[in-house]
């Protein structure tokens, strides 16, 4: 029973709950950003590139000529699909930008900490030595 009680208290800690919430929100956030990249940004990039689908960018390592990635895979050709890598890099940059934007907004909502008054300064070394000297003279 002690094990279950310890496990329950571990799960109910604020850090674990916050982490679980962050994972769930992060998963939903990933879908939103993925859709933004796939459905909004990449078609624009495709138009700029002359109507090509970025995911279909590749070059053949075996010298074969293939029209699409699927055709190369079906033929068993050795290909490097740099379009998929480009897609992943764009996803990463956009996710980083959106997270930066959200954190910047969050920072603006936080209450600014008021400047704390400086601690009162103590006596200088010279003042302390003068006090000691004066006390010794009194004796």
C-alpha positions as CSV (number, residue, x, y, z in Angstrom):
1,X,0.0,0.0,0.0
2,X,2.9,2.4,0.7
3,X,4.1,2.0,-2.9
4,X,0.7,3.0,-4.3
5,X,0.5,6.0,-1.9
6,X,4.0,7.1,-2.9
7,X,3.1,6.7,-6.6
8,X,-0.1,8.7,-6.2
9,X,1.7,11.5,-4.4
10,X,4.4,11.5,-7.2
11,X,1.7,11.8,-9.9
12,X,-0.1,14.5,-8.1
13,X,2.9,16.8,-7.8
14,X,2.5,20.1,-9.7
15,X,5.5,19.4,-11.9
16,X,4.1,16.1,-13.3
17,X,0.7,17.6,-13.9
18,X,2.2,20.6,-15.7
19,X,4.4,18.3,-17.8
20,X,1.5,16.2,-18.8
21,X,-0.5,19.3,-19.8
22,X,2.4,20.6,-21.8
23,X,2.7,17.3,-23.7
24,X,-1.0,17.3,-24.6
25,X,-0.9,20.9,-25.6
26,X,2.3,20.4,-27.5
27,X,0.7,17.5,-29.5
28,X,-2.2,19.7,-30.5
29,X,0.2,22.6,-31.3
30,X,2.2,20.3,-33.5
31,X,-0.9,19.5,-35.6
32,X,-1.7,23.2,-36.0
33,X,1.8,24.2,-37.1
34,X,2.0,21.1,-39.3
35,X,-1.2,22.2,-41.1
36,X,0.1,25.8,-41.3
37,X,3.2,24.6,-43.0
38,X,1.6,21.9,-45.2
39,X,-1.6,23.7,-46.2
40,X,-0.6,27.4,-46.2
41,X,3.2,28.0,-46.5
42,X,4.4,25.1,-48.7
43,X,1.9,25.7,-51.5
44,X,3.2,29.2,-51.8
45,X,6.8,28.0,-51.8
46,X,5.7,25.4,-54.5
47,X,4.3,28.2,-56.7
48,X,7.5,30.2,-56.2
49,X,9.5,27.1,-57.3
50,X,7.4,26.7,-60.5
51,X,4.6,24.5,-59.3
52,X,6.8,21.8,-57.8
53,X,5.8,20.0,-54.6
54,X,8.6,20.5,-52.1
55,X,8.2,17.0,-50.8
56,X,8.8,15.7,-54.3
57,X,12.3,17.2,-54.6
58,X,15.0,14.5,-54.9
59,X,17.9,13.5,-56.9
60,X,18.9,10.0,-57.9
61,X,22.1,8.5,-56.5
62,X,22.1,5.7,-59.0
63,X,21.8,7.8,-62.1
64,X,18.3,6.8,-62.9
65,X,15.7,9.2,-64.2
66,X,12.4,9.2,-62.2
67,X,9.5,11.6,-62.4
68,X,8.4,11.3,-58.7
69,X,9.7,10.0,-55.4
70,X,7.1,7.3,-55.6
71,X,8.3,6.2,-59.0
72,X,11.9,6.0,-57.8
73,X,10.9,4.0,-54.7
74,X,8.7,1.7,-56.8
75,X,11.6,1.1,-59.1
76,X,14.0,0.4,-56.2
77,X,16.2,3.4,-57.1
78,X,18.6,4.9,-54.7
79,X,17.4,8.5,-54.1
80,X,18.1,11.4,-51.7
81,X,14.9,13.2,-50.9
82,X,16.2,16.6,-49.9
83,X,12.6,18.0,-50.2
84,X,11.6,16.1,-47.1
85,X,14.6,17.5,-45.3
86,X,13.7,21.0,-46.5
87,X,10.1,20.5,-45.2
88,X,11.4,19.4,-41.8
89,X,13.7,22.5,-41.6
90,X,10.8,24.8,-42.5
91,X,8.6,23.1,-39.9
92,X,11.4,23.6,-37.3
93,X,11.9,27.3,-38.1
94,X,8.1,28.0,-38.0
95,X,7.6,26.1,-34.7
96,X,10.6,28.0,-33.3
97,X,9.2,31.3,-34.5
98,X,5.7,30.6,-33.1
99,X,7.1,29.5,-29.7
100,X,9.3,32.6,-29.6
101,X,6.3,34.8,-30.4
102,X,4.1,33.1,-27.7
103,X,6.9,33.4,-25.1
104,X,7.4,37.0,-25.9
105,X,3.6,37.6,-25.5
106,X,3.7,35.7,-22.2
107,X,6.6,37.8,-20.9
108,X,4.6,40.9,-21.6
109,X,1.7,39.6,-19.5
110,X,3.8,38.9,-16.5
111,X,3.9,41.5,-13.8
112,X,7.1,43.4,-13.8
113,X,9.0,43.0,-10.6
114,X,9.3,46.2,-8.7
115,X,12.8,47.2,-8.0
116,X,13.7,46.3,-4.5
117,X,15.3,49.1,-2.4
118,X,19.0,48.7,-2.0
119,X,20.1,47.2,1.3
120,X,21.4,49.8,3.6
121,X,25.1,50.2,3.4
122,X,27.2,49.3,6.4
123,X,30.2,51.2,7.6
124,X,33.3,51.3,5.5
125,X,36.5,49.6,6.5
126,X,37.9,53.0,7.6
127,X,34.9,53.8,9.7
128,X,35.2,50.4,11.4
129,X,38.9,50.9,12.1
130,X,38.2,54.4,13.5
131,X,35.5,52.9,15.9
132,X,37.9,50.2,17.0
133,X,40.7,52.8,17.6
134,X,38.3,55.0,19.6
135,X,37.1,52.1,21.7
136,X,40.7,51.1,22.4
137,X,41.6,54.6,23.5
138,X,38.7,54.6,26.0
139,X,40.1,51.6,27.8
